[in-house]
Amino acid sequence: MNYIKGKQTKTSWKGSRKSIKTWELLHTDVCGPFPPYIGREKYFFTFTDDHSRYGNVYLLHEKEEALTAFKVCKAEVENLF
C-alpha cells in the first residue's frame, strides 16, 4: 500500500498561481561554470515567462553579464508581445 501512495502525484499546489499577463512572473537560472568547448562561454542564463512559456537561453563569458542578458531578454519580450 505504501508503494502505491509513494507513486501518486499531487494535482494542485496550494499557494501557487499562474500569471495572467506577460512578464508578470519570470523564471530564471544561471548555470556554470562549464569548460568552454566552442568559444569562451562558460555560463548560460535561462529565462522563461510563466504566462506565455516563451523561453530563451543566453551564453555568457562571465556571471557579471547576467544583468545585460536580462535587459536584452526584457527588450525582446516587450517587442514580441
C-alpha positions in Angstrom: 0.0 0.0 0.0 2.8 2.5 0.8 4.4 1.8 -2.6 1.3 2.9 -4.5 0.9 6.1 -2.3 4.6 7.0 -3.0 4.0 6.9 -6.8 1.0 9.3 -6.7 1.5 12.9 -7.6 -0.3 16.0 -6.3 -2.8 17.5 -8.7 -2.5 21.0 -7.4 -0.1 23.1 -5.3 -1.6 25.3 -2.6 -0.4 28.9 -2.9 0.9 28.5 -6.5 -0.6 30.6 -9.2 -0.4 31.0 -12.9 0.4 34.5 -14.1 -2.3 36.3 -16.1 -0.2 38.6 -18.2 3.2 38.5 -19.9 6.3 39.3 -17.9 4.3 39.2 -14.6 6.3 36.1 -13.4 9.7 35.2 -14.8 11.7 32.0 -14.1 15.5 32.4 -14.4 18.6 30.4 -13.8 22.3 30.8 -14.2 24.3 27.6 -14.7 28.0 27.1 -14.8 30.9 27.3 -14.9 31.4 24.7 -17.5 34.6 24.0 -19.5 34.5 26.2 -22.7 34.0 23.8 -25.7 33.1 26.2 -28.5 34.2 29.8 -28.0 34.8 31.1 -24.5 31.3 30.9 -22.9 31.4 29.2 -19.5 27.9 30.0 -18.3 24.4 30.0 -19.6 21.4 32.0 -18.4 17.8 30.9 -19.0 14.6 32.9 -19.0 11.1 31.5 -19.1 8.0 33.7 -19.0 5.3 31.9 -16.9 2.3 33.2 -18.9 3.5 32.7 -22.5 6.0 30.0 -21.7 8.4 31.9 -24.0 11.9 31.0 -23.1 15.4 31.9 -24.2 19.0 30.9 -23.4 21.9 33.3 -23.3 25.5 32.2 -23.3 27.8 34.2 -21.0 31.5 34.5 -20.7 31.2 35.6 -17.0 28.4 35.8 -14.5 28.6 39.5 -14.4 27.0 39.6 -17.9 23.7 38.3 -16.5 22.2 41.8 -16.0 23.0 42.7 -19.6 21.4 39.4 -20.8 18.3 40.2 -18.7 17.9 43.6 -20.3 18.3 42.1 -23.7 15.7 39.5 -22.9 13.3 42.1 -21.5 13.5 44.2 -24.6 12.9 41.1 -26.8 9.9 40.0 -24.8 8.4 43.5 -24.9 8.8 43.7 -28.7 7.5 40.2 -29.2 4.3 40.6 -27.1 
